[in-house]
């Protein structure tokens, strides 16, 4: 059972069950032994020789009826001793069924080779000496007929006490009394955390995204603790997604409000029909293009985030080369050089359009902030398991505290917000969504003496 954790609920249930069984067994044995010992002690003072002499005297003087009364009195007085008086047909004079154990003793006694049919029974010892409880004793009635008396003392089997109804009932009640608290404790140990988890689930379903399981439950080392920690992780993830969605909606509303306000102002100015009308119409056209670009990038971000698992085999070096060649046209006007030496083919599994879009967004972001007559370096590093694409510019870089938020939608660092034409802050978010769809990772870091390096790590196609 190596797959079970050390504090698994299985072990707790297993130990609880066997703990209850051990308590029942030990206490049952003690109860049985106590009753048996009490009954066994009640034989003290009884002598089989004296009992045989009394029975023989009653048989001679009072006959079979007196002997029956005497046996009943002895049964009522001494519960630890059973006396059976058998006739020649091995039937008890009280009509009781002879125990199998005694029937076997009687059969073995009669089959003994050193006994003749005429002298198979021993007469009572007249001296009253103590004889064995197990020795059959001969009784003679006044009419000359013979009976055989057998003793069954309780010490022949202490477990015989289990056949007594009060003792069996007491053991059953005791077992129920022991197992009830054990079962209650075990069920409480399981249901109480489940109730807490159910309460947290209802709270989460009601919209309370800060609902979490109790810290004590999350610290448990069994399956319930694992479930609580998974629930907390799920709640954290849901809260992050909802917060991101709300932040995204706020950012979209904010980004749309500015061009719409400029469109409204330009429309009002255009209605004046003065010499600046053409200028205002041009402004309206530019704002419409910005809105179209913003909406298109937002839709692209949503589309890339829902991208299915890529299945196409691509040459990453070829995809990067195609993006670099397109970017060099724009870089030439600003006298920016893109340093890229295509390596041998690097096979990966991906989607060409989304992967090219991610590389293009990162490269265009580098072009936007790179100073004139600088160099943007593009390198593809390969190891046995992954391919790493680095795009490094010589721009102003990003404040250290802004690096973690650089890939959030509509986020713009202080340096980017002040740069004309810096966009809406969706390019790197689209790149991150595309890389994540390829089961990769993207990160950014500042380089010395100045500049920003963005690194995209993608898994290679296994051989």
N, C-alpha and C positions, 0 to 999 in steps of 0.2 A: 504493500500500500504506500509506496514511495510517492505516489502522485497526490496524496492527501497532505495538506499543511499540518504542522505540528499541533496547532490549536483548532483543528477542523471540528465542525459540528458532529461529524461522525464519531470522533474519539470521545466527545463529551456525552453523546447519546450512548455510546458503547460502554463507557465507564459508569454512567448513571445506571444503566440496566444491570450490569454485573455488580455494582455496589448494592443495589436493592436486593438482588438475588443473594448476595453474601450475607446481608443483614437478616433476610428471611431464613436462610439456611442455618446460620449460627443460632439465632434466637429460637427457631423451631427445634433444633437439636437440644438446646438447653431446656425448652419447655417439655419436650418428650422425655428427656432424661430425668427431669425433676419429677414428673408424674410417675414414670416407671420406678424411680428410686423410692418414692413415697409408697407405692403399692408393694414394692419388693420388701420394704421394711415392715409392712404389715404382716409378713409371714413370720416375723420373729415371735417366738413363743409357741408356734405350732410345730408339732412333732408328728411325722407320718405314722410312727408306731402307735402313738396314743390315739390318733384319729382312726387308725385301723381297728384298734381294740374297741373303741366306742362304737364304730360301725358294726363290728361283729357282734357285740352285745345287743345292739338294737335289732339287728337282723334275727338273732336267736329268740329274742323276747317279744318283739312287736311285728316281726315279719316284714313283708315287702312294703306295706303301707307306712309303717313306722320309719322304714329306711328312706322312703320318698320324702316324708316330712323332714327328716334329719338333713337330707341333701339340700332341700330348699332353704332351710335355716342356715346352713353353712354357706350357701351361695350368697344369701343376703348379708351375712355378717362379714365374710371375707371376700372382697372383690378381687383380691390378688390370687385366689385359689379357686380352681374349678374341679369339682368331683363328679366323675361319671361312674355309674354302676351299670354294668352290662350283663345282659342275660346270655343264655347259651347261643342265641342267634345273633349276638353282638349288637343288640339294640339297647339303647339307654332306657332305663325305667321311667324317666321323665319325658321320653319321646324326643330328646334333643339330638341334633346331628353331631356325630363324633367328628372332631377336627381331623383333617387329613393327616396331620402330623402324628396324632395319637393312633389313628387307624394303622399307619405304617408301623408304629411301635408294637401295636398289638399283633399284627401279622408276623413281624419278625420274631416276636416272643414265642408265638405258638409254633413257628417253623423251626425253632431251635432244635438241633438233633439230640441234645442230651435231655430232652423232656419227653415223657410218654403222655399219651392222651389222658391217662388216669391221674397223673401227678404233674400236670402242667402248671398248677398254681401253687404258690407258697402260702401256708397258713400264716395268720398274724403272729407276730412274735409275742409270746405270753409275757416275756420279761419287760416288754415296753421299750426295748432298746430302739434307738433311732435307726430306721432303715431308709433306703433311698426313696425319694419322691417318684422316681421313675419305675419302681418295682410294682407290678400288678399284685393286688391282694385278694385272697379268696374269702368270700362270705357265704355262710350256710344259713338257709332259712329253716323254720321249724319243720316244714314238710320234707326236708332233706335235699331240696334243690340248691344249686350253687349259683352264685353271682360273682362277677369279677369287678373289683373297684379300681379305678385309675385316677391318679392325681395329675392335674395340669397346673403347676405353680407358675406364677407370672414370670419368674426369672428364666423360663425356657425361651422367651423371646421378648426383649424389651420393646421392640418395635410393634408388638401386638397392640400397644396403646393407641396406635393410629387407627385401629378398627373401631374405636369408641367414638360415637357420634359427637359428644361434647368436645372431645379433644380435636377432632377433625374440623368442627365448626370454629373452635377457637383459633386453630392454625389458619383457617381461611380468612377469618376476620383480621387476624394479625397481619397476614400477607397484604390484605387490602389496606390496612392502616399504614403499613410501611411503604407500599408502592404509591399510594395517593400523594404524599408530599414529594416523593422523588419525581413523579410524573408532573406534578404542578410546577416544581422548580424548573424542570427541563423545558416544559412548554412556555413558562414565563420567560425563561432565558432566550427563547426564540421569538415569541410573539411580541414581547415588549419592544425590541428593536424594530420589528416589522411595523408595529403601530406608529412608532416615531417616523419611520421611513414613509409610511402611507400619509401621515400628516404633512410631511415636507413635500410629498408629491402633489397633494391637493393644493397646498399653498403655491407651488410652482405653476400648477395648471390654472390657478386663479389669477395669475399675472404677477405674483410676488417673486420677481427674479432673484431676490436676495435670499430666498429660502434655502437653508442648508440643513443637513442632518446634525444632531448634537455631536459635539467634539468627542464625547466619551464613546459614542457609537463608532465614529470614524477611526478611533484609536484601537479598536478591537482587531485581533489577529486572525479571526476566522472568516468564513465566507460572508457573514453579515457585515463585517468590517470592510471587506473588499467591495461589497455592494454599496455600502454607504460612501466609500471614497469614489467609486465610479459615479454614483449619483451626484456628488459634489462637483466632480470634474465635468459631468454633463451640464449641470446647472451653470457652472462658470462659463462653459462654452456657449450655452444658449444666451446667457447675459451678454457675453462679448459680441455675439452675432447680432442680437437685438440692438445693443448700443451702437455697433458699427452701422447697422441699417439706419437707425435714427440719425446718427451723425452724417451718414451719406445723404439722407434726405435733406437735412439742414444745409449741408454744403451745396447740394444741387440747387436748393431754393436760393441760397445766397449768391451762387455763381450766375443763376439766371436773372436775378433781380437787377444786377448792374447793367447788363446789355439791354434789358427791357426798358430800364429807366432812360438809358441813352437813346434807344429807339423812340420812346415817347417824346423826349425833348427834340430830337431831330425832326420828328413828324410835325410837331408844333411849329418849329422854325421853318419847315418847308412850306407850311400853309401860308406864310407871309408873302410868298411868291416874289421875293426880291432877288437881288443879284447873287445872294448866297444860296439860292435854292439848289443848284447843282451840287454844291459842296455838301449840303445836308442829305441829299439823295445818295451821294457816295458814302456818307457816314452810315446811313441806314443800311446800305448794301454790305458794308464791312461788318456791322453788328449782326446782320442776318447770317453772314458766313461764320462768325464766331459762335452764334447760337447753334448753327448746324454742326459745326465741329464739336462743340460741347456735348450736344445730344448724341452725335455719332460715337464719340469716345466713351460716353456713359453706357451706351448700348453695347459697345465692344467689350467693355469691362465686364458687364453682366454676362455676355455671351462666352467670354473666355473663362469666367468663373464656373460656368456650367459645361465646360468642354468635356466630352467623354474621354475615356482612357485611349490615348493615341495608340495606333497599331501600325503605322507606316514606317518602314525602314528608310532612314535619311542619312546623308553624309553631312555632318554638322559643318565641316570645313567648307563645303560647297554653299550651304545656306549662308554662312557668315560672309563668304566672298561676294555673294550676290548683294547682300545688304550694304557691304562696304563700298562696292562699286557705285551703287545708287547714291550713297551719302557723299562720295567724293565730288559729285557735281556741285552740291551745295557748299561743300567745304572749300572748293576752288575759288569762289567769289570772295571769300574772306581770307584767302591765303592761309588756310589751315590744312595741314598735311595729316593724313590718316596712315599710320604705319601699320601695315598688315602683311605678313608673309604666310601664304596659305600652306599649312602642313599637309602630310599625307591624309587620305580619307579617314574620317572618324565616324564609325557607324553607331547610330542611336535609333531608338524607336520614338517617333514623335509626329506631331502635326506641323506640316511645313508652314502653313499660313500663320498660325498662332506663334510658332517659334520665331519666324522671321519678324513678326510684329513686335515681339518682346525685344529682340536684338536691335531692331530699328528704333524703338522708343528710347532704349538706353543710349544708343549712339547719337540720336538727335538731341537728347538731353545734354550729352557731352558737347556737341556742336554749339548748343545754345549758350553755354557758359564759357566755352574755351575762348581765350583772347586771340586776336588776329596774329598770324605768323607763328602759331604754336603747333604742337604735334599731339595728336590723339593716338595713343598706342592701343592696338587690339591684339591680344595674345590668346592662343588656344593651348592650354596645358592638358596633357593626357596622362592618366595612370591606368592601372589594371581595371579599376571599377568605375571610374567616372571621368568626364571631360569638363574642364573648367575654362570658361570664357571670361577674360578680363578686359574691360574697357576703361582706360585711364586718360583723364584730361588734365589740363594745367589751369583750370578755372579757379575760382575763389574757394572752392571746397564748401563744406557744410559744418556748422557748429556741432561739437561732439554730442550735445544733448539732443540734437535734431536727427542724428543718424538712425535711431530706432524708429522714428516716425516717418522716415523719408518715403516709404512705400505705401503709406496710407492714402486712400482716395482724397483728392482735393487738398492734400497737404502741400504747402510750399514753405520752404525754409526762408529765413529772413533775407538771405542773399538772393534767393529766387524771386521772392515777392517784389523786390525792388528792381528787378531786371525787366526791361521792356520786352514784351512778347514771350514772357516766360510760361505762358499757358495756364491751364486750370489745375495742374497737379494730378493728372490722370495717367501720364505716360508710364511712370515707374510702377504705378498700381497695376496697369495692364501687363507690364512685364512680369511682375511678381505672380499674378494670377496664371499667366501662361506657363511660367517655370514650375509653379506648384502643380499644374495639371500634368506636367511631365515628370512628377515625383522628384523634382529637384529643389534647389534652394538658391536664393539670391541675397546678397549682402552688399553693403557699401562701407568704405573706410576712407579716411583722409590720407593723402600721401605727402611726403616731404619733397621739396620745400612747400609746395602748394598744389592743390588739385584734388580730385575725387576719383576713386577707383571703385567700379561696380563689378562684382564677381558673380557669375551665374554657373552653378554646378549642376550638371545633368548626368544621370546614370548612362553608362555605355551599354551597348548591346552585347550580351554575353555570347561567348564563342559557341 
